[in-house]
Amino acid sequence: MRYLDLDGRRLSVVGLGCWQFGERLWGYGSEYSQADSLAVIQRALELGVTVFDTAELYGSGRSEMLVGSALSSWEGDRFLATKFLPIMPTPRVMVAHCERSLDRLQVPLVDLYQIHWPNPALPLAVQMEGMRRILSLGLSRYVGVSNFSLRRWIAAERHLGQPVVANQIRYNLLQRRPELGMLSYAHKNERLILAYSPLAQGALSGRYQPGNAPRDVRRTNALFTDAALTAAAPLIEIIREIADAHQSTLSQVALAYLIAQPRVIVIPGAKSLEQLESNVAAADLELSPDELSALRRGADLFRYSRLRSTTQVARRLLPKGRSHRGA
Ligand SMILES: NC(=O)c1ccc[n+]([C@@H]2O[C@H](COP(=O)([O-])OP(=O)(O)OC[C@H]3O[C@@H](n4cnc5c(N)ncnc54)[C@H](OP(=O)(O)O)[C@@H]3O)[C@@H](O)[C@H]2O)c1
């Protein structure tokens, strides 16, 4: 495992996304069980994973409970992050929700408390006042945001009066918007990017082709339309070639591309020990500059931006010869 430093804390470049635990939308309770979930978290700890990301939203609190129970007897390093669902992000509500998360997690404080999504209906200054209160009550060590634009992230820091240490955002080889400024901000200012859906929810694993997309929570993910899966095929082939050269898997190459970028921590979800162990091993896969460029070029072939329907996906595919302006 490799680690990034945050004030002397060791943050594993491969963390564990915990949405899958307790979340029936992902197949919890049918495809995999509570025992499987606990085993994955415990194995992650043994393998040197220190970053665990959950949210009050996941499985309506079940994810936090499972994470709390699996981590409760662990005495080694760990960096525990959870997220507040900002339906009513007033300071009083934020503190109350944070306290409930701590109860489910069985801890007196978390390492990172994040706002799950921007809520423009209430001033950011008020929401950051809530975060300041959480810090001053000792309920979290650090403040984070999620799904914030760079402009909003910087504004959050101004209102908080101190660094918002992390922005958790969607980042994978098919969706590379963070490369347009966000990564360099994090790099220059020693912030962190927590890359969620780093495997594009499995679209980069090579397991799914047109006609056999998963029918679970991913039914609404436009990356799993036949058109998008077809459009991703050239990139998947490049990933496959690189994976073969390293005797690794496609998923490992997809993760290795992301953690080759400075200040990026990936938080892939895993439903089994096999997936977890494979994802953790990606931390030790080093790609050459040529391989990274090939992946970037392959990803440039796939243009994807907030597309809803199959037709839109097809229509907006990169025309030959056009340069990349962001995924
Ligand atoms: N802040 C936010 O708004 C937000 C949004 C989404 C997620 N997140 C966080 O980010 C974490 C990860 O994102 P995600 O779950 O959306 O997507 P992801 O990590 O890209 O994909 C996870 C899925 O990929 C498949 N997979 C995992 N490891 C694999 C491997 N080694 N080989 C092949 N397939 C593998 C599994 O599904 P199958 O086996 O069924 O294919 C797994 O459920 C979440 O757990 C959550 O903590 C945050």
The ligand as a MOL file (V3000), in Angstrom:
LIG
                    3D

  0  0  0     0  0            999 V3000
M  V30 BEGIN CTAB
M  V30 COUNTS 48 52 0 0 0
M  V30 BEGIN ATOM
M  V30 1 N -20.1020 11.4320 -2.7480 0
M  V30 2 C -20.9480 10.8730 -3.5890 0
M  V30 3 O -21.8910 11.4970 -4.0900 0
M  V30 4 C -20.7370 9.4300 -3.9400 0
M  V30 5 C -21.4350 8.8550 -5.0170 0
M  V30 6 C -21.1740 7.5090 -5.3250 0
M  V30 7 C -20.2600 6.7790 -4.5650 0
M  V30 8 N -19.6170 7.3710 -3.5120 0 CHG=1
M  V30 9 C -18.6350 6.6250 -2.7000 0
M  V30 10 O -17.6740 6.0330 -3.5820 0
M  V30 11 C -17.6340 4.6210 -3.3980 0
M  V30 12 C -17.3450 3.9390 -4.7110 0
M  V30 13 O -18.1740 4.3910 -5.7530 0
M  V30 14 P -19.2610 3.4550 -6.4750 0
M  V30 15 O -19.6540 2.3730 -5.5690 0
M  V30 16 O -20.2980 4.3640 -7.0240 0 CHG=-1
M  V30 17 O -18.4790 2.8870 -7.7580 0
M  V30 18 P -17.1630 2.0220 -8.0280 0
M  V30 19 O -16.3340 1.9280 -6.8290 0
M  V30 20 O -16.5850 2.5860 -9.2660 0
M  V30 21 O -17.7920 0.6010 -8.4030 0
M  V30 22 C -18.1180 -0.3340 -7.4330 0
M  V30 23 C -18.6560 -1.6000 -8.1060 0
M  V30 24 O -17.7070 -2.0760 -9.0670 0
M  V30 25 C -17.6420 -3.4970 -9.0130 0
M  V30 26 N -16.2580 -3.8350 -8.5950 0
M  V30 27 C -15.5840 -3.4200 -7.4870 0
M  V30 28 N -14.3440 -3.9220 -7.4580 0
M  V30 29 C -14.2080 -4.6620 -8.5680 0
M  V30 30 C -13.1440 -5.4260 -9.0890 0
M  V30 31 N -11.9720 -5.5370 -8.4650 0
M  V30 32 N -13.3260 -6.0800 -10.2710 0
M  V30 33 C -14.5200 -5.9910 -10.9280 0
M  V30 34 N -15.5730 -5.2850 -10.4640 0
M  V30 35 C -15.4110 -4.6060 -9.3000 0
M  V30 36 C -18.6850 -3.9560 -8.0020 0
M  V30 37 O -19.9480 -4.1530 -8.6510 0
M  V30 38 P -20.3460 -5.4820 -9.4690 0
M  V30 39 O -19.4950 -6.6010 -8.9490 0
M  V30 40 O -21.7810 -5.6690 -9.2020 0
M  V30 41 O -20.0810 -5.1290 -10.9200 0
M  V30 42 C -18.8070 -2.7350 -7.1160 0
M  V30 43 O -20.0470 -2.6690 -6.4670 0
M  V30 44 C -18.9850 4.2740 -2.7720 0
M  V30 45 O -18.9300 3.0630 -2.0520 0
M  V30 46 C -19.2250 5.4720 -1.8840 0
M  V30 47 O -18.4880 5.3490 -0.6810 0
M  V30 48 C -19.8260 8.6800 -3.2130 0
M  V30 END ATOM
M  V30 BEGIN BOND
M  V30 1 1 1 2
M  V30 2 2 2 3
M  V30 3 1 2 4
M  V30 4 1 4 5
M  V30 5 2 4 48
M  V30 6 2 5 6
M  V30 7 1 6 7
M  V30 8 2 7 8
M  V30 9 1 8 9
M  V30 10 1 8 48
M  V30 11 1 9 10
M  V30 12 1 9 46
M  V30 13 1 10 11
M  V30 14 1 11 12
M  V30 15 1 11 44
M  V30 16 1 12 13
M  V30 17 1 13 14
M  V30 18 2 14 15
M  V30 19 1 14 16
M  V30 20 1 14 17
M  V30 21 1 17 18
M  V30 22 2 18 19
M  V30 23 1 18 20
M  V30 24 1 18 21
M  V30 25 1 21 22
M  V30 26 1 22 23
M  V30 27 1 23 24
M  V30 28 1 23 42
M  V30 29 1 24 25
M  V30 30 1 25 26
M  V30 31 1 25 36
M  V30 32 1 26 27
M  V30 33 1 26 35
M  V30 34 2 27 28
M  V30 35 1 28 29
M  V30 36 1 29 30
M  V30 37 2 29 35
M  V30 38 1 30 31
M  V30 39 2 30 32
M  V30 40 1 32 33
M  V30 41 2 33 34
M  V30 42 1 34 35
M  V30 43 1 36 37
M  V30 44 1 36 42
M  V30 45 1 37 38
M  V30 46 2 38 39
M  V30 47 1 38 40
M  V30 48 1 38 41
M  V30 49 1 42 43
M  V30 50 1 44 45
M  V30 51 1 44 46
M  V30 52 1 46 47
M  V30 END BOND
M  V30 END CTAB
M  END
